[in-house]
Amino acid sequence: MILKTNNGYVPESLLIRYKVEKMREFVEYEKFQARMLVDNETTRQFKVNTENHPNKMYKLRFNNMRANKYTVAGRQDATVA
Amino acid sequence: MDINNFEGIDLGKALPPELVKDLLVEGRVSFEFKPTDAPNIKSSSADLDEVDQDRVDNLVNDIKNTEDLIKALEDANAANLIDMNISTAGNPRVAAAASNLNPDGNPNITAETLDIADNIINLTHLATQGFDPILLALTGDGSIINGNFVNCNELTNAAIAALKPGADLDNPAIDNPEVPPTKTTEDTMELFWKKLAETIKFLFLVLWWENIWGRVISMAVCDPLKTLVAIPTDIMIMSILWVFSFFTKEKYKPSKENAEANGFLTPVLNRFKIWALCTFPKMNFKQYKPDPNQTVFVKENDKMVEKSMVEFCKSAPHLPPCPPKTNTEVDPQTLNSDPSAAQLMNTMDQISAKVSGEGDRTCIDVGNMGVSSVTPNGFGFPPQCMQDAVAVRNYAMSDALNGSSYNYNDSRYAMASQGDIAGVRDVGPV
């Protein structure tokens, strides 16, 4: 059961809102590091998730052309090209 | 092997696999180093390969689980905050801040208000330092307040749309994978080349109509001998451009509609044209006479009026002189009543004075040139935006901590409603 205050929201969610933002920033960096290590189905999904995340800052940081060069998939693409 | 005893080990070469295995401690060496140009540490052990692969897989899976957890938290937060409607009736300072942030002027703090406040806090440094604020304002679809700043909620402009949290409107496939993208890469590239070709043609036409006569006059007066050599070359080049202009769809000529166009290039061109034609020839060549047939459009009483260059340049010397460049002479009212903005404007004025020369410089009244209402003197977001954003965020956080908004009938919130946290709600001036 979701309990909301008289102001229509759950205070706990607001209190952890910025902590979750920090966690998202952390995991986006971890995802990029994983993409630098290995190219498999999971890391490819990492890239798609970052692409679809509503905060486009992470897409700008980790899915740009320069960043992709440091990933395994990006290096493979460069080798093929 | 005793890893504390390096006797007998040639440190300039590859370490033996046994030593690498001992060094491969959790937290020290997280995966096997591949052979490099200086392979001080390397191993070809098949066992180590398997161990490393397992570690990488475990690491990736851990990250995946973490992301799933964070995704669940984000979704839960969004669902729990979507109906937020915090009244600010008891605090006029926060009410004013919220109404300043909300596009509809709503004084209450909603989820959208909080998003805007977060955007301002997170992106102000980009909007004011990373980008040109004037370009930012020109590309935006918001309005300019007090002639100096863009509105707080003007986070919809093209420059930072890519950074704005929200749906990517240019790619419907991201929002809904079932919907195919409306524009393909080929379409985009075709549009790009088409616009580029139109721009080049437009520039050629502008060069032809705007520059050739002034260039010829200036050169003929300044250096007749050089003109004899240069003009035939210029005529050849301009003739090619002129012939080329026949293959364009639209013929450019300075027109009233062109001057009134709500674009970036036309006001700037008008402004430069008027400034250059009135300033340079008269400054350098005393015998220069403006072309009576050349006309410009100037803005008078919110209407575009056509004037001849002769008439306009007669009035040019009567433009108001620049105010003395001292802090006390700057009217704060014209600068959004903000001392920092006044200081910035004063600094910019000093810089422009150094560039243009401190002597007999005159100020051009852009209000008479039809550009002041189009070209903003913007400094990005005013400091007030950041203050409002912080006030709204603080007030929302204090509301979450405060017991006054809890449902007293719910036992879950009984502890939280035992007493308000003194002073938390009182945000005060930020």
Boltz contact constraints between the chains, C-beta under 6 A:
constraints:
  - contact:
      token1: [A, 3]
      token2: [B, 410]
      max_distance: 6.0
  - contact:
      token1: [A, 3]
      token2: [B, 412]
      max_distance: 6.0
  - contact:
      token1: [A, 5]
      token2: [B, 405]
      max_distance: 6.0
  - contact:
      token1: [A, 5]
      token2: [B, 406]
      max_distance: 6.0
  - contact:
      token1: [A, 6]
      token2: [B, 405]
      max_distance: 6.0
  - contact:
      token1: [A, 7]
      token2: [B, 85]
      max_distance: 6.0
  - contact:
      token1: [A, 7]
      token2: [B, 86]
      max_distance: 6.0
  - contact:
      token1: [A, 7]
      token2: [B, 405]
      max_distance: 6.0
  - contact:
      token1: [A, 8]
      token2: [B, 83]
      max_distance: 6.0
  - contact:
      token1: [A, 8]
      token2: [B, 84]
      max_distance: 6.0
  - contact:
      token1: [A, 8]
      token2: [B, 85]
      max_distance: 6.0
  - contact:
      token1: [A, 9]
      token2: [B, 80]
      max_distance: 6.0
  - contact:
      token1: [A, 9]
      token2: [B, 81]
      max_distance: 6.0
  - contact:
      token1: [A, 9]
      token2: [B, 84]
      max_distance: 6.0
  - contact:
      token1: [A, 10]
      token2: [B, 80]
      max_distance: 6.0
  - contact:
      token1: [A, 11]
      token2: [B, 400]
      max_distance: 6.0
  - contact:
      token1: [A, 13]
      token2: [B, 77]
      max_distance: 6.0
  - contact:
      token1: [A, 13]
      token2: [B, 80]
      max_distance: 6.0
  - contact:
      token1: [A, 13]
      token2: [B, 81]
      max_distance: 6.0
  - contact:
      token1: [A, 14]
      token2: [B, 400]
      max_distance: 6.0
  - contact:
      token1: [A, 15]
      token2: [B, 400]
      max_distance: 6.0
  - contact:
      token1: [A, 17]
      token2: [B, 77]
      max_distance: 6.0
  - contact:
      token1: [A, 20]
      token2: [B, 73]
      max_distance: 6.0
  - contact:
      token1: [A, 23]
      token2: [B, 70]
      max_distance: 6.0
  - contact:
      token1: [A, 24]
      token2: [B, 70]
      max_distance: 6.0
  - contact:
      token1: [A, 27]
      token2: [B, 66]
      max_distance: 6.0
  - contact:
      token1: [A, 27]
      token2: [B, 67]
      max_distance: 6.0
  - contact:
      token1: [A, 27]
      token2: [B, 70]
      max_distance: 6.0
  - contact:
      token1: [A, 30]
      token2: [B, 63]
      max_distance: 6.0
  - contact:
      token1: [A, 31]
      token2: [B, 63]
      max_distance: 6.0
  - contact:
      token1: [A, 34]
      token2: [B, 60]
      max_distance: 6.0
  - contact:
      token1: [A, 34]
      token2: [B, 63]
      max_distance: 6.0
  - contact:
      token1: [A, 37]
      token2: [B, 56]
      max_distance: 6.0
  - contact:
      token1: [A, 38]
      token2: [B, 56]
      max_distance: 6.0
  - contact:
      token1: [A, 42]
      token2: [B, 60]
      max_distance: 6.0
  - contact:
      token1: [A, 42]
      token2: [B, 64]
      max_distance: 6.0
  - contact:
      token1: [A, 52]
      token2: [B, 174]
      max_distance: 6.0
  - contact:
      token1: [A, 54]
      token2: [B, 165]
      max_distance: 6.0
  - contact:
      token1: [A, 54]
      token2: [B, 166]
      max_distance: 6.0
  - contact:
      token1: [A, 55]
      token2: [B, 165]
      max_distance: 6.0
  - contact:
      token1: [A, 56]
      token2: [B, 162]
      max_distance: 6.0
  - contact:
      token1: [A, 56]
      token2: [B, 163]
      max_distance: 6.0
  - contact:
      token1: [A, 57]
      token2: [B, 163]
      max_distance: 6.0
